[in-house]
Amino acid sequence: MMQELNETVTIGATVPTGFELTSAEEIQEKLEATARVNKDRGKVYFDITSDKLSKVHNLRSVDHLFVVVKQYDNYQFKVTKEEVQLDLQELAAKLSWTSALEVWKMNNSLKKKKGRRKGTNSKKSDHSGNVSTKCTTDTVPSDPTSLSEDLEALQVKNQTDVSHPESGPQTEKLSEDQEALPLKFRVTCNRAGDNHCFTSNDAARDFGGAVQDLFRWKADMTKFDIEVLLNIHNEEVVIGIALTEVSLHRRNITHFGPTTLRPTLAYGMLRLCKPQPSDVILDPMCGSGAIPLEGAIEWPNSFFLAGDNNGIAINRTVNNVKHLLKNRPVERSSSGLPIDIIQWDLCNLSVRNSSVDIIITDMPFGKRMGSRKKNWDLYPLCLREMARVCKPDTGRAVLLTQDKKCFTKAVLQMGELWRRCHTAWVNVGGLRAGVFVLQRTGLVFGTTSGDVKKPHKETESQKEDMEDKSL
C-alpha cells in the first residue's frame, strides 16, 4: 500500500496568460496558500501539504498541474552546446526525486478513486504559452542503486487497453506480469529565451537520456505513464512531474462551436467582476455557454441569463447544461442550475431597463469570424444596449475582444454611460486579446447625448456576423 505523505511540496500550475493574479487569489481563498507568480507569464507556484492534493484539482482557474522536483532561479548554463549537454545529463542524478514521485503516485490513486477513464495520450496540450518541443530519448540505460525503493513501488503497468483520445498515462490495475514491466515516460521541454545555445529538442533529449539511465524507464512519446517536465525561461529552470494529462479547462463543455471560450478564461473573467449573492449576470452572446456554466457552478446563489441571436448556439448551450446536470449530480437541485437561456436580437435585448448587475461576454473578434468592418457598427450598438439593461452606478461589465481599436472607440462614444476601470491582456488561441472591465456610470439611460435615439434592429451584415461567430 502506498505510504501517505503529509509533507510540504511545491505545486506548479499553468493558467491563462494574464490571469496569474486572479489564479493566485483563488489559490489563497481555497487552499490558504500563497501563490508566487512566475517570471514566465502563464505559471504560478504554491506550497501545500500533500494531504491537500485532492483540493488542488478543484481549482477552476488552472489548466495543468505539476509537482516541482527542483527549481533554479539563476541557473548558469555552460557556454557551448557540448558542455550544456553534459551538464543536463549530470543534472538528473543530482536531484531528489523521492517526494515528487510519491506525490505522483498519490495523484494517480486519487484519480482512480474518482473513477476517471485512462488510456493513450495521442494528443497533448502544452504546459506553457510559449513555443515548445516535446522529445524523448531512445537510449538503453543501466539501473541505479539509489532510489531503489521508489523504483520498486513505481514499476507499474504497461497495458494495451482501448485508449481514450483525450487521456494520457494509463492507471488501470494490471496483471502481475505487466506490473513487472518498467514505466513508460517522456520528457517535455518548454523553453523561452534568446541566449541559449541549444534547442528544446536538445534539452529534452539530453535530460531524458539521463532520466532513463537513472530509473531504467522506457521512453515513449505517446503511450507514456509519467511525464517529466523541463521548463526553461532564460536563466530559470524548473524540473517537475505532470499531475494532469488533459488540461483541467476541458470540463463542462461537450457541444463545441468554432469560438468556444475556454472555461478557465470564463472563470477568470467572472472573478474580475466579483459576483455577489442574488446578482443577475447576463451573457448576451453566450455561444456554447461557457461563461454561465462556470458561473452557475462557482456562484450558485447568483442568477445567470444566457442568450444569443443564433438558434444553433442556443441549442448548444441547452445541451451543455443538460450534460452538466446529468454527469454532475452534485450540481443537481429541484430547480436545476440558476440559468435561463433565450434567443434574442443582440441590439434589442428582451430585458428591462436597469435590471442587470453584471454583463460578461466574449465579443466577436472580427478575425476568425465576421470582420473588423462590421464591428465598427456592432460594438457601439452593443455597448449602448448593455448600458440600458445594466444598473446605473453599481452595474459593471467584463468584455473580451481582440479588436482593441474598435472597442476603444466604442467605449469613447459611450463615455457618458461606461467608465473603463481595468484591462487584462490574455492569450486566446495565439491572439493577444483584452479583457476590459467597465463600470456603469450613475447616469440614467435615455438622458445622455449618446442614447437618445432608439436602438435600431441589426442590419443583415451584423446578423450574418454574429451567426458566423455562433456556428
Steps between C-alpha positions, in 0.01 A plus 500: 500500500625847416641689794304815579703818504426813695795715406519830321544483124507766230229485236528683169198596292458639152223757477358719222757764421395826663301334779793406725393734782140384469617141539715598799188644667311174449789295640515721810124478543458124454834357617619772739830498311695794365564466128813640336455637150774368273730716286367304205143622450238231533640316803455519877660298782374429850593279796250260655506197723440185301174425683346794308585351163140409420391864550753618244306325223191702593660831404301663220769737368778256412562301183780258593657394832843359579705427810836674512809284538745791501494869410805709410448876489838575343631192325839556341497333161835409351635685198513224240234253390719203594550635853125558543434145381734356760359728770140392433602135497658539843214706641245217527714297743552805725129556563291364785207330328345315796235748617388591148462135402298428814270792417464364146393162643255666738360695209444179300324347798268801525414475132415130542266584785321751281450228241656689214555310180863478392654400171750609236603861475498556127474874522659710771457867583796721585566586862602849392388781276847501347619312195612158621629169373419158643774244469604169653814295478557151365818393677513188720644576845605311811314485829611729788536367851367818662126552531450125461206495739325768301562315177354175637188685603477670164541195273140492388315424185557499133161410367325491165146595597272682258624858509313821564599780260521770764681313775863427576675273749333164556402420858285187486589200717721254315597137521809393694699454178412851380586658836856377462548706186668840528312827483469676169599866508573806295675829564328820391717811470344847488774754429490879467793735464748625238828428677496121480740304279262202489146424387206351688563174315862497613414561865220240505721238334802553727305527825269216396793270440627565852154438650479172313847401622400583856166319518523249214164616370397443140469804274166541322373824343130416505415203724690628799419447868699787643599833350808685619493875436804715430392866495771749404437875496825692447705408813208345689476119488217298652492120499165342580270201456161554336189432710252559218483341157206695363472869573260571785329757276346209308192485716127559474500569125410205280333686213762730352486785251797636302555781752402328825660681794732303726330446839819613680480832317128523576573441869770767504264751342233418756738554790588844365140614544470353852145355486291534815201294620179596317688676219342472156781421255443528127693347209331643187730308258526167681611279209542157662422626851846478661456817706157428654596137565817594688310769686211277602739239642718740697239764592172303533336779700515737202267476201632466145321609185653362179394601152609509138349605170571161342280199560786251458692671780194489725459125439869448571473682833188303596675171422804600707275580796325164464833319484624675814187413696521139386867447580536716812225394743648732761382793290150362475221663694123511475525799269819401316770757437426873552508566124238620255572480126332713233541590132490872428605800295842599635430871463147485640518263797185361658604639838357794694696820559742503795427139599844336459788518748780358284551453127776261396555373148742400226450752218568415134867559415440564131792273417400134500135591462343811354709805415649808664291718272174361638625549856516878451118504484431209734714597803341842571151352462584215739653732761199728478258211553712364784486842667121496471453169684784551752435667836637856517791565736531142634486305175816372333610318188790268415546473125752297302612606152806501279373797300652754738489803270132460421408430861694802631318730259164350598572558870592863423170543315314362803718688750200651677367153580813288551826565684802282420657366821748226419640297212661155514687381192455131429599243240199354318600237246821685420326838475573780748162606626381739768264434789346842562337575834242781474301676771153636429477871572221642714320662206156361426466351153308725260632827644840523331597615152609151398177314575214732400438301183312175498717196442443387143484141393812323382590528136523184296880521505500520882271199525721300266805598704353383829358183346849416373641549850245262648526222242 
